Amino acid sequence: MSVNEKIRLIREAKDLTQEQMAEKLGVSQSAYGDIERGDNDPKLSKLQKIADIFEMQLSELVDLSEKGTLNINFNKQGKNNIYMTSSLTEKEMALKDKELAMQAREIENLREIIALLKRELTQ
C-alpha cells in the first residue's frame, strides 16, 4: 500500500476531512488532496506533521514493505487505534480466530441479556 493511500485511509478512519487536514498542515485543501492522490510527494517534514496529526510514528506511516499491514481498530469511545504489523504467522492467525470466535460468543450472550432485560422492563 502506498503512503498516499495510507494517509487517506487513516484520515478517514479518524473522521477527519481533507479540509481539516489541510488546515492542520497549513496548506490548501487542493494541495492536501494532491498528497492523498499521489500527485505530490511531500517532504519528510510534511510527512512527520501528518504522522503527528495521526498520533503515530513516522516509520509506521511510511513503512512500504510488502508484508506491512495497516490495522485500524474502531472502539466505542470514537478513538480509532491505527498501527502497522507484519503478516501474521499461522499460529498467530489461529489465536486471532479463537479470539474472534470468543468475542462473537460474548456479543451473542450480551444480546440475550439485553433481550431478557427488555422483557423484564415491559412486564
Backbone as ProteinMPNN parsed JSONL, in Angstrom:
{"seq_chain_A": "MSVNEKIRLIREAKDLTQEQMAEKLGVSQSAYGDIERGDNDPKLSKLQKIADIFEMQLSELVDLSEKGTLNINFNKQGKNNIYMTSSLTEKEMALKDKELAMQAREIENLREIIALLKRELTQ", "coords_chain_A": {"N_chain_A": [[0.858, -1.167, 0.0], [0.596, 2.183, -0.833], [2.073, 5.227, 0.483], [0.451, 7.499, 0.182], [-2.071, 6.311, -0.072], [-2.335, 5.121, 2.451], [-2.387, 7.411, 4.023], [-4.829, 8.565, 3.251], [-6.667, 6.528, 4.048], [-6.194, 6.401, 6.829], [-6.828, 9.011, 7.583], [-9.583, 9.024, 6.98], [-10.421, 7.027, 8.755], [-10.017, 8.287, 11.144], [-11.976, 10.105, 11.086], [-11.558, 12.604, 9.884], [-11.694, 15.43, 7.737], [-10.564, 16.327, 4.416], [-10.255, 19.044, 4.342], [-9.924, 19.699, 7.053], [-7.497, 18.411, 7.584], [-5.821, 19.803, 5.825], [-5.909, 22.34, 6.969], [-4.715, 21.837, 9.472], [-2.185, 21.222, 8.595], [-1.418, 23.521, 7.412], [-1.741, 24.069, 4.699], [-3.315, 24.407, 1.439], [-6.577, 23.01, 0.686], [-6.586, 21.813, -1.764], [-3.853, 21.325, -2.204], [-3.422, 19.481, -0.186], [-5.137, 17.443, -1.055], [-3.733, 16.689, -3.336], [-1.599, 15.355, -2.172], [-2.868, 13.081, -1.063], [-3.802, 11.882, -3.402], [-1.481, 11.176, -4.56], [-0.266, 12.852, -6.287], [1.583, 14.616, -5.479], [4.646, 14.475, -3.94], [5.206, 14.609, -0.696], [7.501, 16.441, 1.424], [9.785, 15.14, 3.864], [9.435, 16.455, 6.3], [6.788, 17.313, 6.122], [5.473, 14.861, 6.026], [6.113, 14.008, 8.585], [4.61, 15.828, 10.091], [2.05, 15.009, 9.344], [2.042, 12.398, 10.391], [2.227, 13.074, 13.09], [-0.253, 14.368, 13.466], [-1.889, 12.174, 13.11], [-1.204, 10.798, 15.328], [0.849, 8.852, 15.384], [3.857, 6.992, 14.706], [6.316, 8.196, 12.426], [7.699, 6.244, 11.025], [5.84, 4.17, 10.942], [3.939, 5.22, 9.272], [5.253, 5.467, 6.812], [6.101, 2.907, 6.19], [6.757, 0.713, 3.745], [6.962, -1.933, 3.207], [6.305, -5.088, 1.724], [5.054, -6.927, 3.356], [3.857, -5.435, 5.256], [0.976, -4.476, 7.059], [-1.892, -2.541, 7.334], [-3.664, -1.76, 10.158], [-6.738, -0.97, 11.533], [-8.409, -0.245, 14.356], [-11.586, 0.135, 15.563], [-13.13, 1.731, 18.237], [-15.457, 1.994, 21.035], [-15.304, 4.511, 22.169], [-14.873, 6.255, 20.154], [-12.34, 6.768, 19.393], [-9.945, 5.796, 17.21], [-7.655, 3.203, 16.902], [-4.674, 2.916, 15.263], [-2.301, 1.014, 13.635], [0.735, -0.506, 12.442], [1.476, -3.759, 11.345], [3.376, -6.747, 10.783], [2.874, -9.497, 8.505], [0.81, -12.062, 9.832], [1.74, -15.069, 11.543], [0.843, -18.532, 11.054], [0.142, -19.639, 13.516], [-0.352, -17.346, 15.037], [-2.497, -16.385, 13.585], [-4.386, -18.39, 14.037], [-4.788, -18.019, 16.774], [-5.895, -15.458, 16.721], [-8.252, -16.036, 15.331], [-9.527, -17.675, 17.236], [-9.862, -15.811, 19.254], [-11.594, -14.003, 17.989], [-13.815, -15.678, 17.667], [-14.491, -16.088, 20.331], [-15.176, -13.482, 21.031], [-17.387, -13.143, 19.386], [-19.164, -14.993, 20.541], [-19.435, -13.788, 23.041], [-20.678, -11.397, 22.326], [-23.11, -12.397, 21.379], [-24.102, -13.515, 23.759], [-24.392, -11.166, 25.267], [-26.358, -9.889, 23.77], [-28.506, -11.614, 24.279], [-28.809, -11.167, 27.02], [-29.557, -8.475, 26.997], [-32.006, -8.701, 25.647], [-33.454, -10.194, 27.546], [-33.483, -8.369, 29.682], [-34.951, -6.305, 28.545], [-37.416, -7.576, 28.269], [-38.076, -7.935, 30.956], [-38.408, -5.299, 31.726], [-40.714, -4.583, 30.355], [-42.689, -6.001, 31.575]], "CA_chain_A": [[0.0, 0.0, 0.0], [1.419, 3.387, -0.928], [1.941, 6.176, 1.587], [-0.726, 8.357, -0.023], [-3.264, 5.508, 0.223], [-2.405, 5.003, 3.905], [-2.792, 8.708, 4.565], [-6.267, 8.714, 3.03], [-7.387, 5.571, 4.892], [-6.077, 6.784, 8.229], [-7.618, 10.24, 7.755], [-10.993, 8.644, 7.009], [-10.658, 6.271, 9.988], [-10.029, 9.25, 12.249], [-13.095, 11.014, 10.822], [-11.07, 13.935, 9.528], [-11.92, 15.799, 6.338], [-9.38, 16.874, 3.759], [-10.162, 20.445, 4.745], [-9.352, 19.738, 8.403], [-6.085, 18.05, 7.469], [-5.129, 20.913, 5.175], [-5.793, 23.409, 7.963], [-3.725, 21.429, 10.474], [-0.871, 21.219, 7.955], [-1.111, 24.859, 6.912], [-1.731, 24.064, 3.23], [-4.655, 24.48, 0.867], [-7.251, 21.715, 0.548], [-6.134, 21.281, -3.052], [-2.504, 20.792, -2.006], [-3.55, 18.255, 0.6], [-5.719, 16.444, -1.948], [-2.645, 16.203, -4.194], [-0.833, 14.38, -1.388], [-3.646, 11.833, -0.979], [-3.898, 11.27, -4.732], [-0.148, 10.791, -5.009], [0.185, 13.812, -7.301], [2.616, 15.418, -4.859], [5.432, 13.733, -2.96], [5.521, 15.565, 0.379], [8.808, 16.377, 2.075], [9.802, 14.369, 5.105], [8.884, 17.277, 7.381], [5.325, 17.295, 5.971], [5.049, 13.521, 6.444], [6.197, 13.972, 10.05], [3.44, 16.552, 10.605], [0.89, 14.14, 9.129], [2.147, 11.328, 11.389], [1.899, 13.675, 14.388], [-1.706, 14.566, 13.493], [-2.483, 10.842, 13.245], [-0.72, 10.235, 16.585], [1.583, 7.635, 15.09], [5.253, 7.187, 14.349], [6.566, 8.393, 11.001], [8.11, 4.962, 10.451], [4.627, 3.39, 10.677], [3.253, 5.832, 8.14], [5.971, 5.28, 5.555], [6.511, 1.513, 6.002], [6.286, 0.269, 2.433], [7.295, -3.337, 2.997], [5.216, -5.89, 1.161], [4.358, -7.648, 4.411], [3.212, -4.498, 6.169], [-0.48, -4.455, 7.012], [-2.467, -1.439, 8.08], [-4.758, -2.215, 11.011], [-7.499, 0.107, 12.144], [-9.358, -0.77, 15.341], [-12.586, 1.115, 15.957], [-13.633, 1.423, 19.569], [-16.698, 2.664, 21.429], [-15.063, 5.898, 22.554], [-14.701, 7.055, 18.956], [-10.919, 6.926, 19.082], [-9.528, 4.649, 16.43], [-6.256, 2.838, 17.048], [-4.122, 2.57, 13.958], [-0.932, 0.573, 13.783], [1.252, -1.376, 11.388], [2.024, -5.042, 11.774], [3.786, -7.589, 9.67], [1.939, -10.596, 8.299], [0.708, -12.963, 10.968], [2.069, -16.468, 11.328], [-0.338, -19.395, 11.147], [-0.206, -19.767, 14.931], [-0.966, -16.081, 15.431], [-3.786, -16.306, 12.911], [-5.28, -19.295, 14.756], [-5.134, -17.35, 18.026], [-6.816, -14.364, 16.385], [-9.536, -16.661, 15.011], [-10.133, -18.08, 18.505], [-10.267, -14.582, 19.942], [-12.787, -13.505, 17.3], [-14.926, -16.575, 17.988], [-14.886, -15.793, 21.715], [-15.857, -12.194, 21.013], [-18.703, -13.355, 18.769], [-19.994, -15.628, 21.569], [-19.709, -12.777, 24.059], [-21.679, -10.49, 21.75], [-24.393, -13.112, 21.376], [-24.55, -13.574, 25.155], [-24.843, -9.824, 25.652], [-27.651, -9.663, 23.1], [-29.505, -12.366, 25.021], [-29.021, -10.449, 28.284], [-30.326, -7.272, 26.656], [-33.377, -9.123, 25.349], [-34.077, -10.555, 28.82], [-33.723, -7.138, 30.442], [-36.069, -5.585, 27.888], [-38.647, -8.284, 28.643], [-38.36, -7.63, 32.36], [-38.884, -3.916, 31.81], [-42.067, -4.472, 29.776], [-43.643, -6.771, 32.391]], "C_chain_A": [[0.907, 1.234, 0.0], [1.143, 4.324, 0.251], [0.693, 7.029, 1.402], [-2.025, 7.595, 0.252], [-3.447, 5.352, 1.731], [-2.908, 6.297, 4.521], [-4.298, 8.889, 4.42], [-7.056, 7.804, 3.966], [-7.347, 5.97, 6.365], [-6.895, 8.047, 8.499], [-9.098, 9.898, 7.87], [-11.325, 7.894, 8.306], [-10.719, 7.189, 11.202], [-11.113, 10.305, 12.066], [-12.64, 12.456, 10.608], [-11.371, 14.193, 8.057], [-10.596, 16.261, 5.738], [-9.173, 18.325, 4.181], [-9.522, 20.567, 6.127], [-7.865, 19.415, 8.372], [-5.286, 19.198, 6.871], [-4.901, 22.046, 6.168], [-4.716, 23.083, 8.994], [-2.305, 21.485, 9.911], [-0.462, 22.597, 7.447], [-0.963, 24.908, 5.398], [-3.166, 24.186, 2.728], [-5.256, 23.084, 0.785], [-6.797, 21.038, -0.731], [-4.749, 20.639, -2.922], [-2.549, 19.501, -1.195], [-4.135, 17.128, -0.253], [-4.673, 15.855, -2.881], [-1.806, 15.154, -3.471], [-1.571, 13.044, -1.353], [-3.757, 11.125, -2.324], [-2.545, 10.785, -5.245], [0.384, 11.705, -6.09], [1.321, 14.674, -6.783], [3.336, 14.541, -3.847], [5.852, 14.698, -1.861], [6.922, 15.359, 0.934], [8.665, 15.598, 3.38], [9.19, 15.163, 6.256], [7.357, 17.303, 7.329], [4.775, 15.934, 6.4], [5.104, 13.392, 7.964], [5.008, 14.694, 10.664], [2.178, 15.703, 10.474], [0.884, 13.015, 10.168], [1.781, 11.859, 12.774], [0.392, 13.882, 14.523], [-2.407, 13.237, 13.727], [-2.073, 10.151, 14.543], [-0.06, 8.882, 16.367], [3.021, 7.984, 14.747], [5.386, 7.358, 12.843], [6.924, 7.071, 10.327], [6.91, 4.066, 10.143], [3.919, 3.911, 9.433], [3.928, 5.49, 6.821], [6.46, 3.857, 5.323], [5.902, 0.992, 4.711], [6.6, -1.196, 2.177], [6.071, -4.097, 2.505], [4.393, -6.569, 2.249], [3.631, -6.726, 5.369], [1.711, -4.473, 5.965], [-0.976, -3.307, 7.868], [-3.669, -1.961, 8.851], [-5.431, -1.011, 11.631], [-8.528, -0.524, 13.064], [-10.295, 0.341, 15.76], [-13.08, 0.749, 17.345], [-14.803, 2.318, 19.918], [-16.498, 4.137, 21.743], [-14.847, 6.804, 21.342], [-13.25, 7.304, 18.607], [-10.461, 5.653, 18.395], [-8.035, 4.415, 16.621], [-5.743, 2.336, 15.713], [-2.675, 2.165, 14.164], [-0.562, -0.342, 12.63], [1.739, -2.674, 12.019], [2.554, -5.763, 10.554], [2.787, -8.734, 9.563], [1.971, -11.55, 9.482], [1.131, -14.374, 10.588], [0.783, -17.277, 11.448], [-0.802, -19.532, 12.597], [-0.895, -18.491, 15.425], [-2.352, -15.941, 14.825], [-4.806, -17.2, 13.615], [-5.714, -18.67, 16.079], [-6.117, -16.204, 17.789], [-8.201, -14.922, 16.069], [-10.267, -17.095, 16.281], [-10.656, -16.858, 19.261], [-11.536, -14.007, 19.313], [-14.007, -14.363, 17.604], [-15.423, -16.316, 19.406], [-15.643, -14.468, 21.779], [-17.254, -12.318, 20.419], [-19.658, -14.008, 19.769], [-20.377, -14.625, 22.656], [-20.773, -11.792, 23.574], [-23.05, -11.145, 21.756], [-24.951, -13.211, 22.783], [-25.077, -12.226, 25.623], [-26.177, -9.477, 24.999], [-28.78, -10.386, 23.837], [-29.825, -11.67, 26.347], [-29.862, -9.202, 28.045], [-31.781, -7.629, 26.393], [-34.12, -9.487, 26.635], [-34.403, -9.311, 29.65], [-34.873, -6.327, 29.851], [-37.397, -6.24, 28.247], [-39.05, -7.974, 30.074], [-38.918, -6.213, 32.514], [-40.31, -3.768, 31.302], [-43.101, -5.22, 30.603], [-44.185, -5.958, 33.517]], "O_chain_A": [[1.875, 1.3, 0.758], [0.115, 4.221, 0.92], [-0.045, 7.259, 2.36], [-2.983, 8.18, 0.758], [-4.565, 5.438, 2.237], [-3.746, 6.287, 5.424], [-4.968, 9.317, 5.36], [-8.007, 8.249, 4.608], [-8.357, 5.884, 7.063], [-7.574, 8.143, 9.521], [-9.792, 10.412, 8.746], [-12.39, 8.103, 8.888], [-11.404, 6.887, 12.178], [-11.16, 11.287, 12.807], [-13.265, 13.399, 11.093], [-11.307, 13.281, 7.233], [-9.638, 16.548, 6.455], [-8.04, 18.772, 4.354], [-8.677, 21.434, 6.349], [-7.067, 20.064, 9.05], [-4.202, 19.526, 7.353], [-3.824, 22.64, 6.202], [-3.906, 23.939, 9.348], [-1.347, 21.755, 10.636], [0.697, 22.818, 7.094], [-0.167, 25.684, 4.869], [-4.115, 24.08, 3.505], [-4.531, 22.089, 0.81], [-6.642, 19.817, -0.769], [-4.501, 19.557, -3.455], [-1.817, 18.551, -1.474], [-3.677, 15.988, -0.178], [-4.711, 14.663, -3.187], [-1.356, 14.182, -4.078], [-0.97, 11.995, -1.587], [-3.801, 9.896, -2.375], [-2.473, 10.069, -6.243], [1.374, 11.381, -6.745], [1.959, 15.388, -7.556], [2.699, 13.931, -2.989], [6.75, 15.515, -2.062], [7.457, 14.25, 0.917], [7.568, 15.43, 3.913], [8.497, 14.593, 7.098], [6.702, 17.313, 8.371], [3.737, 15.86, 7.057], [4.247, 12.745, 8.565], [4.45, 14.225, 11.656], [1.341, 15.678, 11.376], [-0.155, 12.713, 10.754], [1.105, 11.177, 13.544], [-0.179, 13.603, 15.578], [-3.4, 13.171, 14.452], [-2.535, 9.048, 14.832], [-0.355, 7.904, 17.054], [3.349, 9.149, 14.524], [4.652, 6.737, 12.074], [6.507, 6.808, 9.2], [6.951, 3.287, 9.191], [3.371, 3.14, 8.645], [3.251, 5.249, 5.821], [7.171, 3.612, 4.348], [4.685, 0.848, 4.597], [6.512, -1.653, 1.037], [4.937, -3.761, 2.849], [3.188, -6.766, 2.094], [2.864, -7.192, 6.212], [1.229, -4.451, 4.832], [-0.526, -3.126, 8.999], [-4.586, -2.536, 8.266], [-4.77, -0.134, 12.187], [-9.413, -1.251, 12.613], [-9.853, 1.376, 16.258], [-13.412, -0.408, 17.605], [-15.109, 3.273, 19.204], [-17.427, 4.931, 21.599], [-14.655, 8.009, 21.505], [-12.958, 7.985, 17.624], [-10.582, 4.56, 18.948], [-7.242, 5.35, 16.511], [-6.324, 1.432, 15.112], [-1.906, 2.891, 14.795], [-1.425, -0.88, 11.936], [2.339, -2.673, 13.093], [2.213, -5.421, 9.422], [1.947, -8.911, 10.445], [3.027, -11.81, 10.059], [0.911, -14.82, 9.462], [-0.242, -16.762, 11.893], [-2.003, -19.54, 12.87], [-1.894, -18.552, 16.142], [-3.273, -15.441, 15.47], [-5.963, -16.812, 13.772], [-6.878, -18.78, 16.464], [-7.054, -16.009, 18.563], [-9.21, -14.354, 16.485], [-11.479, -16.909, 16.397], [-11.748, -16.879, 19.83], [-12.445, -13.576, 20.023], [-15.108, -13.841, 17.781], [-16.628, -16.321, 19.657], [-16.635, -14.349, 22.498], [-18.194, -11.677, 20.889], [-20.826, -13.63, 19.846], [-21.512, -14.619, 23.131], [-21.662, -11.405, 24.333], [-24.043, -10.506, 22.103], [-26.148, -13.012, 22.988], [-26.1, -12.159, 26.303], [-27.027, -8.839, 25.619], [-29.872, -9.843, 23.999], [-30.987, -11.596, 26.745], [-30.779, -8.913, 28.813], [-32.687, -6.941, 26.862], [-35.286, -9.128, 26.798], [-35.476, -9.219, 30.248], [-35.668, -5.736, 30.581], [-38.386, -5.552, 28.5], [-40.229, -7.775, 30.366], [-39.797, -5.971, 33.341], [-41.043, -2.903, 31.781], [-44.297, -5.078, 30.346], [-44.998, -6.45, 34.299]]}, "name": "protein", "num_of_chains": 1, "seq": "MSVNEKIRLIREAKDLTQEQMAEKLGVSQSAYGDIERGDNDPKLSKLQKIADIFEMQLSELVDLSEKGTLNINFNKQGKNNIYMTSSLTEKEMALKDKELAMQAREIENLREIIALLKRELTQ"}
